[in-house]
Amino acid sequence: MIARQRSLAPIGASIRDARAQLKGKPETE
């Protein structure tokens, strides 16, 4: 399970980054 969480962590960050880019807003929101 830990391995699975490790794998999902970077994916979640990538999704957040992608959304920030689409919105054109900084990731600090």
Backbone as CSV, one residue per row, in Angstrom:
resi,resn,N_x,N_y,N_z,CA_x,CA_y,CA_z,C_x,C_y,C_z
1,MET,0.841,-1.208,0.000,0.000,0.000,0.000,0.873,1.254,0.000
2,ILE,1.959,1.200,0.755,2.856,2.359,0.790,3.379,2.654,-0.610
3,ALA,3.740,1.594,-1.325,4.269,1.768,-2.685,3.215,2.441,-3.558
4,ARG,1.969,2.055,-3.359,0.896,2.623,-4.176,0.766,4.117,-3.880
5,GLN,0.825,4.489,-2.605,0.728,5.905,-2.236,1.898,6.680,-2.839
6,ARG,3.073,6.090,-2.807,4.259,6.753,-3.368,4.045,7.013,-4.856
7,SER,3.389,6.065,-5.508,3.185,6.179,-6.953,2.141,7.253,-7.253
8,LEU,1.138,7.364,-6.389,0.057,8.330,-6.630,0.473,9.749,-6.245
9,ALA,1.405,9.872,-5.322,1.818,11.208,-4.876,2.246,12.092,-6.048
10,PRO,3.209,11.661,-6.870,3.666,12.489,-7.995,2.556,12.726,-9.013
11,ILE,1.668,11.749,-9.157,0.564,11.898,-10.120,-0.350,13.032,-9.661
12,GLY,-0.682,13.042,-8.388,-1.545,14.092,-7.851,-0.901,15.453,-8.033
13,ALA,0.407,15.539,-7.792,1.112,16.810,-7.957,1.057,17.243,-9.420
14,SER,1.206,16.288,-10.322,1.173,16.612,-11.754,-0.200,17.146,-12.142
15,ILE,-1.243,16.544,-11.599,-2.609,16.995,-11.912,-2.802,18.418,-11.401
16,ARG,-2.336,18.686,-10.185,-2.468,20.036,-9.623,-1.722,21.023,-10.503
17,ASP,-0.521,20.657,-10.908,0.288,21.545,-11.749,-0.414,21.787,-13.080
18,ALA,-0.965,20.735,-13.654,-1.653,20.862,-14.946,-2.846,21.790,-14.804
19,ARG,-3.606,21.636,-13.740,-4.779,22.501,-13.536,-4.333,23.944,-13.372
20,ALA,-3.257,24.156,-12.621,-2.749,25.512,-12.404,-2.363,26.137,-13.740
21,GLN,-1.734,25.359,-14.597,-1.314,25.883,-15.901,-2.539,26.213,-16.745
22,LEU,-3.544,25.347,-16.697,-4.758,25.593,-17.489,-5.442,26.864,-17.006
23,LYS,-5.480,27.059,-15.703,-6.114,28.255,-15.144,-5.209,29.470,-15.304
24,GLY,-3.920,29.217,-15.493,-2.972,30.317,-15.630,-2.696,30.958,-14.286
25,LYS,-2.936,30.193,-13.214,-2.692,30.735,-11.870,-1.520,29.991,-11.227
26,PRO,-0.870,30.583,-10.269,0.256,29.940,-9.580,-0.228,28.762,-8.749
27,GLU,0.656,27.825,-8.500,0.272,26.634,-7.747,0.004,26.967,-6.282
28,THR,0.346,28.190,-5.882,0.189,28.565,-4.476,-1.276,28.713,-4.104
29,GLU,-2.171,28.685,-5.063,-3.588,28.857,-4.698,-3.961,27.653,-3.866
